[in-house]
Amino acid sequence: MRRWESVPLAARVVGIAVAGASAATAVGLLTAANPDAQPGDLAIALRVALISALIAAGIYAQTSKVQARMGGLLVAAGLLSSLWLLNGSSDRLAFSVGVVFTGFMPLLFAYLILAHPTGRLPSNTERRFLWLTGGVLAILWLLAIAMTRQPPLRTALLQCSPHCPNNVFTLGSATDPVFAVRAAMVVEWLAVTWGTPVIVARRARLAPVPVRRSLTPVWVTAMAAAVLLTASLAFHAAGGQAWVALWVVYVALVGVLPLAILAGLASERAFMGQALADFVSELAQVPAADPEALMAAALRDPSLRIAYRRPGRAVFVDSAGVMVENLSGETAVTWIERDHEPVAAVTYNSDLAGYEQFVQAAGAAAQIRLETTQLEADLKASTADLASSRSRLVGMAHAERRRLERDLHDGVQQHLVGLRIKLDMAAEALKEDPEQGERALASVGRQMDDVLQELRLLARGIYPSLLHECGLRESLRAAARSSPLAVSVRAAGIGRYPEELEVAVYFCCLEALQNVVKHAGSDAAAIVALSRDGPWLCFEVHDTGVGFDPAEDGLGSGVVNMRDRIEAVGGVLEVKGRRGRGTSVRGRVPVA
């Protein structure tokens, strides 16, 4: 299919036209050679017109990229119809082929109607319907052909029975079983013919306005076919002669169907052109209007939403700054880009999936407004993130104070209380036994050294002394050396930066390395890279571990803490992972 689509349009049109003309000519010549071909004087003209209408409609639809798939179905239907219409030939083999394909035509044209306007069956309802009705009809038809030498049913194009050319595919002749199969075929044919407009009507009732307008001409044609087929079968059963005329009109609807499809597609094009004009007009008259509301009104789709990409992040938010979690699901998605970078994603009713060109054209017309709204949405999201981050940081600071309080109370404070008691005892001992008092004071001195070391360790957890003295490069190298995994640090050209920036980057990298130790696996290795990019200090911690899928596994509290630290100093943090490919934590903070 892709190889065919790569062929230039002019070459495709010429190829289809030649194939269609050859098929119509062959059928016409074979029919002209048969003086008994039905229906009367219309035998040749009707067959050539049916094939030509389908092929011509398919060629026209091929000129539109959106409707190219529907055009391909029409062309295929035209070529298959040439096999069906071989039933006008007097040659036994050609006639038998035509009779075989006659039983498949109701299924084919039901498929055309149900696949309109996208060229695809929209749901499992249509698929199950065609399998249960059309599939059974085709099987019954083939069974009947195998059981009789004459066509199973008399139709406008098969009135020659019982004097038609003998069927070359028959395996024998049995009257009673054929009668039962014929009755079942009539029921299935009616089920296919009546079920098709019912399903189309149900779709139209639930579909958006542009799709409904496109379906209307096709529904009218399908309904007319159902009425004509029913009336023809009723007249035939009653012995009336009007059944032949009704059958001719019913068959002629095969040629009307592509015109109805084209009418629906033309209505669709006209609607989209008017909708785009209305959208641009409203945008010009009310430049401050929300593009989402204008586009939804133009498409008559209240479910339409626009998600804006936050600059520098793979995160999307709506116009209120609220994060949009899932951009796929059961909706259609069109990306609006500028300079090959996504600006926004438009999600809308899946029934409008063929209207991507309209959405892109509307997005191009509203490019400036979309970018403005994108910046506004990013500002709102940043404000919300900052408020949330501040709240979490306040909570973290409170928890940290409580931890320090516990550490001081349970550790240093207890030692100091003990030292106070020992000093009192040493003072008493000095009065009574100076030698014993000196030993007690020496013991107090050693305990003072222990308390001092404990205070240093506690202070190092708050602000590493090596970071204060030597900066990021040396402090991270020291952290790498103490890691149980292989960790290398690349930090060429990195100097000293404001204290709050160094602290944020240091603890973020430390948190990332701790996550590597916990989750990456015992064979993993990690690289910590620091670099300068204009006004930004960039950092990355990448590991070769088992990786993870952020969409499925989510981001833990550690990532939230890292993001809070970096965003608190005006930076940006991004976490990417793939199963079996490791994890990367990338961030940057402004240094100017």
PyMOL commands that set and color helices and strands:
alter all, ss='L'
color gray80, all
select helices_A, chain A and resi 2-5+9-32+40-62+68-88+92-102+105-115+124-147+175-206+209-238+242-285+291-299+350-365+367-432+434-462+465-470+472-481+499-519+550-553+557-568
alter helices_A, ss='H'
color red, helices_A
select strands_A, chain A and resi 305-309+316-317+332-338+341-348+486-490+525-533+536-543+572-578+582-590
alter strands_A, ss='S'
color yellow, strands_A
deselect
rebuild
show_as cartoon
